[in-house]
């Protein structure tokens, strides 16, 4: 990491406002949410269903635009640029893990994990080699050529974690990453994410309703009435 990269928080959300129109009325889901995430820091965001947690996470990752406020990723503005620029910023700095794996069904596990590197135009043999090594690291070394439909739920989610980390991103955004798994597989996936977080010094922001997951993070924030506050 360069000296310039150290000078900025990995993620800086400033006064994020997001409104949605419902017929003739407007619902303000986020009302000035602020968050600063340091390098290698692990943050949990909890809150009631419908409080806007997923909306906030999507704005952090440039998948949705705020109505007001700004998001800086490693000091670079996520919003206000075109979609191609946002996509490039995401690919350079951010990995995503969702409740559902979102693996592409027509590709093998190895190809799915290599995809972010191929988007960066890395040589195919280099991308596949790195993907194979990372899949072995998450216990899927014997499943490289299996397609998602041939993997169990836990295996698919481990592949999704590998895909999120293949670029060694500075920031991983995770939305209920174990929410679709039984307790055993959920614990395996979470432990894997935390182990790789320490190993790669990746910052981690997890949206979860599970307090046992939240308590394993460095900080717990509650999204309430459109704003983030420390959990007490």
Residue frames relative to the residue before (quaternion, step in Angstrom):
aa qw qx qy qz dx dy dz
X 1.0000 0.0000 0.0000 0.0000 0.00 0.00 0.00
X 0.4167 -0.7319 0.4810 0.2435 3.58 -0.85 0.90
X 0.6702 -0.4847 0.3764 0.4175 3.54 -1.32 0.27
X 0.6279 0.5424 -0.3365 0.4453 3.59 1.03 -0.79
X 0.6575 0.5140 -0.3164 0.4509 3.58 0.95 -0.85
X 0.6314 0.5320 -0.3316 0.4565 3.60 1.07 -0.69
X 0.6181 0.5975 -0.3421 0.3793 3.60 1.11 -0.62
X 0.7457 0.3759 -0.2010 0.5121 3.61 1.17 -0.45
X 0.5202 -0.5453 0.5232 0.3978 3.54 -1.25 0.35
X 0.5647 -0.5768 0.4492 0.3829 3.58 -1.15 0.49
X 0.7951 0.0378 0.0092 0.6052 3.58 1.01 -0.84
X 0.0156 0.7837 -0.6191 0.0469 3.55 -0.94 0.96
X 0.0488 -0.7947 0.6045 -0.0238 3.58 -0.36 1.30
X 0.0816 -0.8339 0.5457 -0.0133 3.56 -0.59 1.16
X 0.8599 -0.1637 0.0815 0.4765 3.55 -0.66 1.22
X 0.1338 0.8315 -0.5241 0.1268 3.56 0.84 1.02
X 0.0399 -0.7720 0.6338 -0.0276 3.54 -0.84 1.13
X 0.0557 0.7837 -0.6171 0.0439 3.58 -0.97 0.89
X 0.0915 -0.7994 0.5937 -0.0068 3.52 -0.79 1.16
X 0.1265 -0.7642 0.6272 0.0815 3.54 -1.21 0.63
X 0.3727 -0.7185 0.5437 0.2217 3.55 -1.01 0.83
X 0.0318 -0.7698 0.6375 -0.0019 3.55 -0.99 0.94
X 0.7924 -0.1570 0.0513 0.5873 3.54 0.01 1.34
X 0.8004 -0.2229 0.1846 0.5250 3.57 -0.67 -1.07
X 0.6688 0.4860 -0.3027 0.4742 3.60 1.26 -0.14
X 0.3049 -0.7271 0.5870 0.1842 3.54 -1.32 0.34
X 0.2005 -0.7693 0.5996 0.0918 3.54 -0.91 1.01
X 0.1901 -0.7768 0.5932 0.0922 3.58 -0.67 1.10
X 0.1976 -0.8215 0.5291 0.0778 3.57 -0.19 1.33
X 0.7740 0.1707 -0.0907 0.6029 3.58 0.96 -0.88
X 0.1117 -0.8411 0.5291 -0.0144 3.56 -0.72 1.11
X 0.7857 -0.2447 0.1341 0.5521 3.56 0.91 0.89
X 0.1814 0.8044 -0.5367 0.1790 3.55 0.89 1.00
X 0.0820 -0.7943 0.6019 0.0100 3.56 -0.97 0.95
X 0.1215 0.7811 -0.6045 0.0984 3.56 -1.04 0.80
X 0.0510 -0.7565 0.6515 0.0236 3.55 -1.01 0.91
X 0.0979 -0.7999 0.5920 0.0129 3.57 -0.78 1.09
X 0.3218 -0.7664 0.5324 0.1598 3.55 -0.75 1.10
X 0.6633 -0.4814 0.3720 0.4358 3.61 -1.21 0.29
X 0.8541 0.1207 -0.1440 0.4850 3.56 -1.02 1.00
X 0.4786 0.6729 -0.4439 0.3479 3.61 1.24 0.10
X 0.2374 -0.7532 0.6002 0.1270 3.56 -1.18 0.71
X 0.0221 -0.8164 0.5740 -0.0592 3.56 -0.61 1.18
X 0.1742 -0.7551 0.6226 0.1086 3.56 -1.01 0.87
X 0.1366 -0.7513 0.6393 0.0902 3.56 -1.12 0.78
X 0.0356 -0.7892 0.6127 -0.0202 3.54 -0.71 1.14
X 0.2062 0.7705 -0.5872 0.1378 3.57 -1.28 0.25
X 0.6647 -0.5095 0.3675 0.4043 3.53 -1.27 0.35
X 0.6140 -0.5198 0.4358 0.4035 3.56 -1.25 0.42
X 0.8024 0.2529 -0.2055 0.5000 3.56 -0.89 0.97
X 0.4857 0.6911 -0.4244 0.3261 3.59 1.26 0.08
X 0.6099 -0.5889 0.3439 0.4036 3.60 1.24 -0.21
X 0.3277 0.7806 -0.4863 0.2161 3.59 1.24 0.23
X 0.6942 0.4581 -0.2826 0.4779 3.59 0.83 -0.96
X 0.6030 0.5521 -0.3520 0.4557 3.59 1.03 -0.73
X 0.6625 0.5008 -0.3036 0.4671 3.58 0.90 -0.92
X 0.6531 0.5125 -0.3181 0.4579 3.59 0.93 -0.88
X 0.6490 0.5151 -0.3182 0.4607 3.60 0.98 -0.81
X 0.6397 0.5079 -0.3226 0.4782 3.59 1.05 -0.73
X 0.6103 0.5504 -0.3466 0.4522 3.60 1.01 -0.79
X 0.7625 0.3893 -0.1955 0.4784 3.57 0.96 -0.91
X 0.5407 -0.6571 0.3907 0.3510 3.58 1.25 0.15
X 0.4845 0.6647 -0.4384 0.3623 3.59 1.23 0.38
X 0.7443 0.1403 -0.1250 0.6409 3.56 1.35 -0.14
X 0.3740 -0.7338 0.5260 0.2122 3.57 -1.16 0.58
X 0.4175 -0.6789 0.5301 0.2895 3.61 -1.01 0.71
X 0.4873 -0.6248 0.5112 0.3329 3.56 -1.23 0.39
X 0.7655 0.0183 -0.0208 0.6428 3.54 1.22 -0.57
X 0.6923 0.4700 -0.3524 0.4191 3.55 -1.27 0.45
X 0.2512 -0.7679 0.5708 0.1464 3.54 -1.30 0.04
X 0.2347 -0.7322 0.6239 0.1400 3.51 -1.32 0.52
X 0.1007 -0.7719 0.6263 0.0416 3.55 -0.88 1.01
X 0.1062 -0.7655 0.6330 0.0442 3.55 -0.90 0.98
X 0.8129 -0.1116 -0.0015 0.5716 3.55 -0.46 1.29
X 0.7352 -0.4465 0.2202 0.4599 3.57 1.01 0.88
X 0.6481 0.5006 -0.3215 0.4754 3.59 1.26 -0.08
X 0.4810 -0.6837 0.4707 0.2822 3.58 -0.91 0.94
X 0.3561 -0.7469 0.5264 0.1952 3.55 -0.81 1.04
X 0.7829 0.3057 -0.1539 0.5195 3.57 0.93 -0.86
X 0.6568 0.4945 -0.3806 0.4235 3.55 -1.24 0.38
X 0.6620 0.4323 -0.3090 0.5286 3.58 1.29 -0.04
X 0.6252 -0.5426 0.3869 0.4063 3.58 -1.24 0.14
X 0.7058 -0.4857 0.3073 0.4142 3.56 -1.27 0.33
X 0.6262 0.5417 -0.3461 0.4412 3.60 1.01 -0.73
X 0.6619 0.4980 -0.3023 0.4717 3.59 0.99 -0.84
X 0.6390 0.5101 -0.3252 0.4751 3.58 1.02 -0.78
X 0.6434 0.5269 -0.3175 0.4556 3.56 0.98 -0.82
X 0.6499 0.5129 -0.3115 0.4664 3.56 1.01 -0.81
X 0.6459 0.5162 -0.3102 0.4692 3.58 1.03 -0.83
X 0.6322 0.5226 -0.3225 0.4725 3.58 1.01 -0.82
X 0.6916 0.4926 -0.2872 0.4432 3.56 0.83 -1.00
X 0.6736 0.5076 -0.2977 0.4472 3.57 1.08 -0.69
X 0.8458 0.2545 -0.0711 0.4635 3.57 0.86 -0.95
X 0.7971 0.3564 -0.1288 0.4701 3.61 1.06 -0.70
X 0.1128 -0.7410 0.6561 0.0879 3.52 -1.20 0.71
X 0.2214 -0.7840 0.5704 0.1049 3.58 -1.08 0.74
X 0.0166 -0.7453 0.6659 0.0303 3.55 -1.16 0.74
X 0.1426 -0.8104 0.5665 0.0440 3.56 -0.73 1.10
X 0.6752 -0.4576 0.3750 0.4406 3.56 -1.33 0.12
X 0.7379 0.2416 -0.1509 0.6119 3.56 1.10 -0.77
X 0.5902 -0.6849 0.3110 0.2930 3.53 -0.82 1.09
X 0.1808 -0.8213 0.5177 0.1576 3.63 1.09 -0.67
X 0.2957 0.7247 -0.5571 0.2776 3.59 1.00 0.77
X 0.4707 -0.6680 0.4959 0.2938 3.57 -1.10 0.68
X 0.4378 -0.7703 0.3943 0.2437 3.60 -0.44 1.21
X 0.6821 0.5126 -0.2970 0.4287 3.58 1.11 -0.60
X 0.6858 0.4591 -0.2748 0.4933 3.60 1.29 -0.19
X 0.5496 -0.5991 0.4655 0.3497 3.58 -1.20 0.50
X 0.6850 -0.4483 0.3656 0.4430 3.55 -1.32 0.19
X 0.6587 0.5177 -0.3055 0.4525 3.58 0.92 -0.92
X 0.6738 0.4866 -0.2947 0.4716 3.60 0.94 -0.87
X 0.6282 0.5353 -0.3360 0.4538 3.59 1.00 -0.78
X 0.6910 0.4729 -0.2831 0.4677 3.57 0.87 -0.94
X 0.6654 0.5108 -0.2968 0.4563 3.60 1.07 -0.72
X 0.4783 0.7373 -0.4127 0.2394 3.59 1.18 -0.55
X 0.6653 0.4955 -0.3424 0.4412 3.68 0.79 -0.80
X 0.6508 0.4963 -0.3182 0.4785 3.60 1.09 -0.65
X 0.6309 0.5201 -0.3325 0.4700 3.58 1.05 -0.70
X 0.6078 0.5381 -0.3423 0.4731 3.58 1.11 -0.69
X 0.6615 0.4797 -0.2915 0.4974 3.57 1.15 -0.62
X 0.4450 -0.7132 0.4200 0.3418 3.55 1.37 -0.04
X 0.2476 0.7321 -0.5735 0.2717 3.55 1.02 0.83
X 0.5793 -0.5619 0.4353 0.3990 3.63 -1.05 0.57
X 0.5836 -0.6350 0.3750 0.3400 3.56 -0.93 0.95
X 0.6710 0.5042 -0.3227 0.4376 3.59 0.89 -0.86
X 0.6252 0.5244 -0.3342 0.4716 3.59 1.11 -0.68
X 0.6648 0.5128 -0.3005 0.4525 3.58 0.91 -0.97
X 0.6867 0.4792 -0.2880 0.4647 3.58 0.89 -0.91
X 0.6220 0.5378 -0.3402 0.4563 3.59 1.05 -0.72
X 0.6728 0.4796 -0.2958 0.4794 3.60 0.91 -0.89
X 0.6377 0.5260 -0.3265 0.4584 3.57 1.02 -0.81
X 0.6528 0.5219 -0.3157 0.4492 3.57 0.94 -0.86
X 0.6635 0.5044 -0.3028 0.4622 3.57 0.96 -0.85
X 0.6750 0.4812 -0.3011 0.4713 3.59 0.97 -0.82
X 0.6235 0.5226 -0.3401 0.4717 3.59 1.03 -0.70
X 0.6164 0.5196 -0.3416 0.4831 3.58 1.05 -0.71
X 0.6325 0.5546 -0.3150 0.4395 3.56 1.05 -0.81
X 0.7407 0.3651 -0.2164 0.5208 3.60 1.10 -0.69
X 0.6483 -0.5845 0.2991 0.3855 3.56 1.24 0.48
X 0.6183 0.5519 -0.3413 0.4435 3.58 1.23 0.36
X 0.2405 0.8187 -0.4922 0.1720 3.56 1.16 0.53
X 0.6984 0.4431 -0.2669 0.4947 3.58 1.18 -0.53
X 0.6934 0.4865 -0.2550 0.4663 3.59 1.28 -0.07
X 0.2643 0.8252 -0.4756 0.1518 3.59 1.27 0.28
X 0.7750 0.3621 -0.1892 0.4822 3.59 0.88 -0.90
X 0.4888 0.6476 -0.4422 0.3823 3.59 1.25 0.19
X 0.3723 -0.6990 0.5634 0.2353 3.56 -1.06 0.75
X 0.7109 -0.4843 0.2841 0.4235 3.62 -1.16 0.49
X 0.6501 0.5360 -0.3167 0.4356 3.59 1.01 -0.77
X 0.6829 0.4616 -0.2772 0.4937 3.58 1.26 -0.33
X 0.6281 0.5153 -0.3274 0.4824 3.58 1.31 0.06
X 0.5090 -0.6131 0.4984 0.3414 3.57 -1.20 0.48
X 0.6979 -0.4636 0.3317 0.4336 3.58 -1.27 0.20
X 0.6705 0.4954 -0.2962 0.4661 3.56 0.95 -0.87
X 0.6448 0.5138 -0.3174 0.4684 3.57 1.04 -0.78
X 0.6371 0.5219 -0.3363 0.4567 3.58 0.97 -0.78
X 0.6838 0.4807 -0.2997 0.4600 3.58 0.93 -0.84
X 0.6141 0.5211 -0.3525 0.4765 3.60 1.10 -0.59
X 0.6224 0.5175 -0.3342 0.4829 3.58 1.08 -0.70
X 0.6400 0.5235 -0.3246 0.4594 3.59 1.03 -0.77
X 0.6227 0.5181 -0.3340 0.4820 3.59 1.07 -0.71
X 0.6410 0.5192 -0.3215 0.4650 3.59 0.97 -0.84
X 0.6427 0.5183 -0.3211 0.4638 3.59 0.97 -0.84
X 0.6542 0.5215 -0.3175 0.4463 3.61 0.97 -0.82
X 0.7671 0.3918 -0.1867 0.4724 3.57 1.07 -0.75
X 0.4361 0.7397 -0.4415 0.2604 3.60 1.26 -0.18
X 0.7101 0.4385 -0.2628 0.4841 3.60 1.07 -0.66
X 0.3645 -0.7282 0.4773 0.3302 3.58 1.35 -0.05
X 0.0573 0.8481 -0.5237 0.0559 3.59 0.76 1.04
X 0.5230 -0.6187 0.4775 0.3402 3.55 -1.21 0.44
X 0.7947 0.1878 -0.0623 0.5738 3.58 1.18 -0.59
X 0.0886 -0.7539 0.6478 0.0646 3.56 -1.03 0.87
X 0.1566 -0.7620 0.6249 0.0660 3.55 -0.90 1.03
X 0.0258 -0.8236 0.5651 -0.0419 3.58 -0.60 1.14
X 0.1496 -0.7930 0.5890 0.0434 3.56 -0.78 1.10
X 0.8037 -0.2323 0.1006 0.5385 3.60 -0.28 1.30
X 0.0384 0.8788 -0.4757 -0.0006 3.63 0.88 0.90
X 0.7481 0.3333 -0.2135 0.5326 3.60 1.19 -0.41
X 0.3980 0.7835 -0.4216 0.2235 3.58 1.31 0.02
X 0.7258 0.4122 -0.2389 0.4962 3.58 1.19 -0.46
X 0.6314 0.5447 -0.3104 0.4563 3.58 1.33 0.17
X 0.5286 -0.5768 0.4941 0.3790 3.55 -1.24 0.37
X 0.7211 -0.4873 0.2666 0.4141 3.57 -1.23 0.41
X 0.6506 0.5285 -0.3250 0.4380 3.61 0.99 -0.78
X 0.6953 0.4450 -0.2685 0.4965 3.56 0.87 -0.95
X 0.6175 0.5538 -0.3449 0.4393 3.57 1.05 -0.72
X 0.6553 0.5019 -0.3032 0.4762 3.57 0.97 -0.86
X 0.6317 0.5367 -0.3295 0.4521 3.59 1.00 -0.82
X 0.6847 0.4836 -0.2842 0.4653 3.58 0.87 -0.99
X 0.6639 0.4983 -0.3152 0.4600 3.61 0.89 -0.87
X 0.6535 0.5130 -0.3195 0.4556 3.60 0.88 -0.88
X 0.6296 0.5377 -0.3114 0.4664 3.53 1.08 -0.80
X 0.6562 0.5093 -0.3069 0.4646 3.59 0.93 -0.90
X 0.6871 0.4788 -0.2913 0.4623 3.58 0.92 -0.87
X 0.6256 0.5330 -0.3310 0.4636 3.58 1.06 -0.75
X 0.6939 0.4537 -0.2748 0.4870 3.59 0.91 -0.91
X 0.5679 0.5765 -0.3734 0.4536 3.59 1.15 -0.58
X 0.6828 0.4663 -0.2879 0.4832 3.60 0.91 -0.90
X 0.6769 0.5254 -0.2913 0.4253 3.54 0.91 -0.98
X 0.7806 0.3347 -0.1566 0.5042 3.59 0.95 -0.93
X 0.3558 -0.7516 0.4734 0.2907 3.61 1.33 -0.10
X 0.3112 0.7525 -0.5064 0.2836 3.54 1.03 0.89
X 0.4046 -0.6712 0.5556 0.2776 3.59 -1.00 0.76
X 0.1488 -0.8015 0.5784 0.0304 3.54 -1.08 0.79
X 0.0227 -0.7585 0.6513 0.0071 3.56 -0.91 0.99
X 0.0551 -0.8128 0.5793 -0.0255 3.55 -0.58 1.22
X 0.2098 -0.7158 0.6531 0.1307 3.53 -0.99 0.95
X 0.1628 0.7995 -0.5581 0.1510 3.57 -0.69 1.06
X 0.3266 -0.7003 0.5882 0.2387 3.54 -1.27 0.41
X 0.5887 0.5990 -0.3342 0.4277 3.55 1.36 -0.20
X 0.3254 -0.7848 0.4929 0.1877 3.61 -0.32 1.22
X 0.6026 0.5581 -0.3733 0.4313 3.62 1.09 -0.53
X 0.6231 0.4965 -0.3316 0.5052 3.60 1.18 -0.55
X 0.6546 0.5380 -0.3140 0.4284 3.57 0.85 -1.01
X 0.6742 0.5260 -0.3006 0.4224 3.58 0.96 -0.85
X 0.6391 0.5131 -0.3361 0.4641 3.60 1.24 -0.20
X 0.5681 0.5765 -0.3871 0.4417 3.57 1.29 0.09
X 0.6283 -0.5361 0.4019 0.3954 3.60 -1.28 0.19
X 0.7951 0.0687 -0.0030 0.6026 3.56 1.09 -0.79
X 0.1606 -0.7467 0.6339 0.1218 3.56 -1.20 0.60
X 0.0707 -0.7830 0.6178 0.0125 3.55 -0.86 1.05
X 0.2717 -0.7459 0.5888 0.1519 3.55 -1.12 0.73
X 0.2371 -0.7376 0.6126 0.1562 3.57 -0.92 0.92
X 0.1437 0.7937 -0.5587 0.1929 3.52 -0.42 1.30
X 0.8372 -0.0068 -0.0463 0.5450 3.55 -0.81 1.06
X 0.7333 -0.4859 0.2258 0.4185 3.53 0.99 0.94
X 0.7186 0.3778 -0.2421 0.5313 3.58 1.29 0.07
X 0.4216 -0.6813 0.5388 0.2601 3.56 -1.26 0.50
X 0.0370 0.7751 -0.6303 0.0248 3.54 -1.03 0.85
X 0.5864 -0.5744 0.4145 0.3929 3.60 -1.11 0.49
X 0.4719 -0.6463 0.5176 0.3027 3.57 -1.10 0.70
X 0.2296 -0.7751 0.5732 0.1338 3.58 -1.02 0.78
